[in-house]
């Protein structure tokens, strides 16, 4: 059921993107700087691309910025999780050594029961 819904969603997304591309095929000029500033600085770089590529590139750039922002925001949580995992592993190892250590300190009641009687 979930797979069918996912395929339906991807199909609808493909139809929308194809419709967007067909409706926005006109060529636009992208410039790094405004025309006057580019002429003044001597660096007038421009490229002509279809409008739908500009739209899709903007959406992808926004997603990329959002993913990087969230990854950076959650770095503190990942660091705390790593520290907690390290601490839990250390404590588990210590519990295992204490369970298997026969020479370690015994319980006081058991020590009294194991004393030879006089």
N, C-alpha and C positions, 0 to 999 in steps of 0.2 A: 504494500500500500504506500509506504513512504517513498519507495523507489519510483513508483508511478507518479506521485505528486512532484517529486524532484524533476523527473523527465518532463512533465507538463510545464513546470515553472521554467526550466531551461528552454523549452520550445517557445513559450510565450516571450521570454527574454530575447531569443534569437529573432523572432518576428518583429518585435519592437525595434531592435537595433538595425535590422535590415530596412525597416520603414524609415527610421531616422536617417540612415545613410542615403536612401533614395530621395528623400525629401530635401536633403541639404548637400547636393552635389556641386553647388556653385563654388568657384575658386575664390579664395580670399588670400590676401597678402599679410603675412606675419612679419613684424619688424621687432628687432631687439630694443631699439630706441625710437622715440618719435622722429619723424622725418627731419625736422629742424635740428634736433640735438645730434642725430646721426651725421648730418651734413657738416655741422660745426666741428664735431670731434673727428671726422674723417673715417668713421666706422659705421657705415650704413648697410648692415647685413639684413637681408630680407629673403623670405621664401614664400612661394605660392603653393598652397595645399587646399584640398577640398574642405569645406566647412565641417563636415561630419568627423573628419580626422581631428580637427581642433577640439570639437566637443568631446569625443571619446578620449583623447589625450588628457583633457582637463579632468574628466571623471577618474581616469586611471591615476593621474597625479594626485588627486584628492584622496583616493583610497590609499595610495602608498604613504602619503603624509600621515593619514590617520593611523595606519598600521604601525609606523615608526613611532608616532607619538604615544600610542598605547603601550608598545613594547618598552619604551623608555619610562613611562609612568609606572609600569608594573615591575620594574627592575628591583625595587625595594622588597616587594612581596616574594619574588623569586629568590633573592638573597636570604631572606628570613626562612623560607622553606628549606633551602639548602642547609642552613645552620641547624634547623630543627631536625632534619634528616640525619645529619652528622651526629648530633647529640643523641638521638634515639638509637642509632647503630652502636655508638659507644656504650650506652647504658645496657643495650641488649647483650653485647659481648661481655660486659661486666657481670650481668646476671648469670650468663652461661658459665663463666669461670667460677662464680661463687657456688653454683649448683653442683659442679663437678669437682670442686676442690674438697678433698677429704681431710686435708691437714689444717684447714682453716678453723676459726673459732666456732665452737658448737653452741647450741642453745644451752642455757644454764640448767634447765630441768633435765635435759638429756645428759649433760655432763655429770650431774649428781647421780642419775640412775646407772650410768656406766662405771662409776667408781667401784673398785673392788670392796666388798664388804669385809669388815674387820672381825 
